[in-house]
Amino acid sequence: MGQMKLRLGSKTSDIIITIYVIITLVGRIYIESIFKSNFINSLFMGFLNLFILWALIKIKILNPVWFGLFNKKSK
């Protein structure tokens, strides 16, 4: 039997990525203010959040077109 893969459309991927980045940024700022963490912890949390996003794009669950900013022009 064929295996069904979860793949989101381009616009949906762009919206989800934007919401994810905003939520993780606000979450990092909030967590850092509570725990008074240093910049190494902040860099690690940022790297981890970007790694998760990269992994979702790499396995093609998210298929962003970056709101059309980097579309290749066809001749």
N, C-alpha and C positions, 0 to 999 in steps of 0.2 A: 504494500500500500504506500501511496505517496505521503510524504510528510508535509503538512501545511505550515508555512512559515509566516510569522507575524511581520508584516511590512507596512509601514505607514507612508502616506503620500507626502509629497514635497511640502505643500503648504502646512499640513498638520505637523510635520517634522520641524519646520521652522518655528511654528508657534510653541510647540513643546520645548524646543531648545531654548527659546527666549524666556519662557516661564521658568524653566529649570535653572538657567543662569541667574535670573533675578532672585529666585527663592534661595539658591545656595549662597549668593552674595550677601543677602540680608541675613541669612542664618549664620554665616561666618562672622559678620559684624556683631550680631547679637551674642553668639557664643564667646567671641573674644572679649566682649565687654563684661560678661559674667565671670569668666575664668581668668581674666587678665593675662592671657597667653602672650607669648612672644612671637616674633615674626617667623621663626622656624616652624612653629605649629601652624601658623596661618598659611605659609607656603605649602606645607604638607597637605592641609585640608583643601587648598585650592588645586593642588596637583591631583589629589584623589578624585575630586569632583570632575575635573577635566578628563581624567582617565576613564571614568565611568561613561561620560559623554562620548569620548573617542571610541570606546568599546561598542557602544550601541550603534554608532555610525559604521564601524568596521564590520560588524556582523549583519549590517543592512537592515536593522529594525528601524532606524531613523535614516531617512533619505533627504537630507536638506539640499536646498538650492540657494540658501543664504539670501532669501528674499529677492532673488534675481540679480544680486550684485556681482556675481562671478560667472554669469552665463557666457559660454563661448559663442561668439558671433559666427553664424554660418554665412558663407558667401553665396 
